[in-house]
């Protein structure tokens, strides 16, 4: 009895010592700048959002949060590199659907998005909107659009910024639920998508709102519906798919912040608290809404569940739609 209790006492003592060290580290956190890896190029939508969030978060942490762009492989390169950094709270990653959800169904990854990271919080939602060239696609609502496309199977093309992008998946998902059959035209340049949408050479797109705001204001394209369950603050007059009869359908880009697995819980809690305060700040909200982005936030547990649910959802849709990496 005396001997069997000894290892237990040692384990308890070790656990107490570890908790003390972890608490001490968290108490002094952060004492130098924090790096936020954005796995996409400078000037991208994710980069713009990350810099706005980093500014607000830095104010609350009392240390600069600087953005480091590490683009390549659809976000896999930067995300993979973040997974290998020290779990000390000084390197974070800007989480996005591609590297955290979609790419898992399309290509082998050097990391596991569910095991190699500690989700901290969602920060933003970027809504897709179904837009058409009004001269090439003469319809006024989703019902008319479905009828028009069904009568022309395989003839109507839609654009996206690449295989597995939110624009691509929104359209492929729509094809499944609406019983339509459109042709995907992937682009490398988002600017060229807008040019061809306005010219009518590729007359349909499930675009992210910021990418077509100017064209919508100029009347060059027509918005038929947003792809979220509630209306967008950026386009409050545009109805949702559900309002027009397409239920059980939702697609949007989202962004969040995560840390390498093993980051101490007190640091995750501190970051979550300050991120949520940042996303509730009126100045941050205005900066995001001005570029068509809706602020968001969550608890770490909610974000973790959200990622797992997204992986399960999109793996089924990708398989059903027959989507494959280039």
Residue pairs with C-beta under 8 A, 6 or more apart in sequence:
22 264
22 265
22 266
23 266
25 88
25 264
25 266
25 267
26 89
26 264
26 266
26 267
26 270
27 266
29 89
29 266
29 267
29 270
30 61
30 62
30 63
30 89
30 90
31 63
32 63
32 90
33 63
33 64
33 65
33 66
33 90
34 58
34 61
34 63
34 64
34 65
34 66
34 89
34 90
34 91
34 92
35 65
35 66
35 68
35 90
35 91
35 92
36 50
36 54
36 65
36 66
36 67
36 68
36 92
36 93
36 94
36 257
37 68
37 70
37 78
37 79
37 81
37 82
37 91
37 92
37 93
37 94
38 44
38 46
38 47
38 50
38 67
38 68
38 69
38 70
38 78
38 94
39 46
39 70
39 71
39 72
39 75
39 76
39 77
39 78
39 79
39 82
39 93
39 94
39 96
39 99
40 46
40 47
40 69
40 71
40 75
40 78
40 96
41 47
41 69
41 71
42 69
45 126
45 208
45 210
45 211
45 253
45 293
46 94
46 96
46 255
47 67
47 69
48 291
49 94
49 123
49 124
49 126
49 255
49 288
49 291
49 293
50 67
50 94
50 255
51 67
52 284
52 287
52 288
53 123
53 124
53 257
53 275
53 278
53 279
53 284
54 65
54 66
54 67
55 65
55 284
56 278
56 279
56 281
56 283
56 284
57 65
57 271
57 274
57 275
57 278
58 64
58 65
59 278
60 274
60 277
60 278
61 271
61 274
65 92
67 94
69 78
70 77
70 78
70 81
70 82
71 77
71 78
72 78
73 107
74 98
74 99
74 103
74 107
74 162
74 164
75 96
75 98
75 99
75 103
76 98
76 99
76 103
76 107
76 109
76 110
78 93
78 99
79 93
79 95
79 99
79 100
79 111
79 113
80 109
80 110
80 111
82 91
82 92
82 93
82 117
82 258
82 260
83 93
83 110
83 111
83 116
83 117
83 260
83 261
84 111
84 260
85 91
85 260
86 260
87 118
87 259
87 260
87 261
87 262
87 263
87 264
88 263
88 264
88 267
89 259
89 263
89 264
89 267
89 268
89 270
89 271
91 259
91 260
92 120
92 257
92 258
92 259
92 271
93 117
93 257
93 258
93 259
94 255
94 256
94 257
95 117
95 119
95 255
95 256
95 257
95 258
95 307
96 253
96 254
96 255
97 166
97 253
97 254
97 310
97 314
98 164
98 165
99 109
99 113
100 113
100 117
100 258
100 307
100 310
101 113
101 307
101 310
101 311
101 314
102 164
102 169
102 314
102 318
103 109
103 164
104 113
104 311
104 315
105 311
105 314
105 315
105 318
105 319
105 323
106 163
106 164
106 318
106 323
106 324
106 325
107 325
111 117
113 307
113 311
114 304
114 307
114 308
114 311
115 261
116 260
116 261
117 258
117 259
117 260
117 261
118 258
118 259
118 260
118 261
118 262
118 263
118 268
118 300
119 256
119 258
119 300
119 303
119 304
119 306
119 307
120 256
120 257
120 258
120 259
120 268
120 271
120 272
120 275
120 300
120 303
121 256
121 257
121 271
121 272
121 275
121 276
121 279
121 297
121 298
121 299
121 300
121 303
122 254
122 255
122 256
122 296
122 297
122 298
122 302
122 303
122 306
123 255
123 256
123 257
123 275
123 278
123 279
123 295
123 296
123 297
124 254
124 255
124 279
124 288
124 293
124 294
124 295
124 296
125 228
125 252
125 253
125 254
125 293
125 294
125 296
126 166
126 208
126 209
126 210
126 252
126 253
126 254
126 255
126 292
126 293
126 294
127 208
127 209
127 226
127 227
127 228
127 232
127 234
127 235
127 252
127 253
127 292
127 294
128 166
128 167
128 170
128 206
128 207
128 208
128 209
128 226
128 227
128 228
128 251
128 252
128 253
129 206
129 207
129 208
129 209
129 212
129 223
129 224
129 225
129 226
129 227
129 232
129 235
129 238
130 142
130 145
130 170
130 174
130 204
130 205
130 206
130 223
130 224
130 225
130 226
130 227
130 241
131 197
131 204
131 205
131 206
131 207
131 212
131 215
131 216
131 221
131 222
131 223
131 224
132 139
132 145
132 203
132 204
132 221
132 222
132 224
133 197
133 198
133 199
133 200
133 203
133 204
133 220
133 221
133 222
134 221
134 222
135 200
136 200
136 203
137 145
137 148
137 156
137 203
137 204
138 148
139 145
139 147
139 148
139 224
140 222
140 224
141 224
141 225
141 239
141 244
142 224
142 225
142 241
142 244
142 245
142 246
143 244
143 245
145 224
146 178
146 179
146 180
148 156
149 156
149 178
149 180
149 181
149 182
150 179
150 180
153 180
153 181
154 181
154 182
154 183
155 183
156 180
156 182
156 183
156 203
156 204
157 182
157 183
157 184
157 185
157 202
157 203
157 204
158 167
158 171
158 182
158 183
158 184
158 185
158 202
158 204
158 205
158 206
159 167
159 185
159 186
159 187
159 193
159 196
159 197
159 202
159 204
159 205
159 207
160 167
160 168
160 171
160 184
160 185
160 186
160 187
160 193
160 205
160 206
161 167
161 186
161 187
161 188
161 189
161 190
161 193
162 168
162 186
162 187
162 188
162 326
163 184
163 186
163 323
163 324
163 325
163 326
164 318
164 323
164 325
165 186
166 206
166 208
166 251
166 252
166 253
167 205
167 206
167 207
167 208
168 184
168 186
168 323
169 251
169 314
169 317
169 318
169 323
170 206
170 227
170 251
171 182
171 184
171 204
171 205
171 206
172 184
172 317
172 318
172 321
172 323
173 249
173 251
173 317
173 321
174 180
174 206
174 246
174 249
175 181
175 182
175 321
176 317
176 320
176 321
177 246
177 248
177 249
178 246
182 204
185 202
186 326
187 193
187 196
190 211
193 202
193 205
193 207
193 211
194 211
194 212
194 214
194 215
196 202
197 203
197 204
197 205
197 207
197 212
197 215
197 220
197 221
198 215
198 220
198 221
205 212
206 227
206 251
208 253
208 292
209 226
209 232
209 234
209 235
209 292
210 291
210 292
210 293
212 221
212 223
213 234
213 292
215 221
216 222
216 223
216 235
223 235
223 238
224 238
224 244
225 238
225 239
225 240
225 241
225 243
225 244
225 246
226 232
226 235
226 238
226 239
226 240
226 241
227 240
227 241
227 249
227 250
227 251
227 252
228 240
228 250
228 251
228 252
229 240
229 242
229 250
230 240
231 238
231 239
231 240
232 238
232 294
233 289
233 294
234 289
234 292
234 293
234 294
241 247
241 249
241 250
242 249
254 296
256 298
256 303
257 271
257 275
258 303
259 267
259 268
259 271
268 300
269 300
272 299
272 300
275 297
276 297
278 284
279 285
279 295
279 296
279 297
280 295
280 297
284 295
285 295
288 294
288 295
289 295
298 306
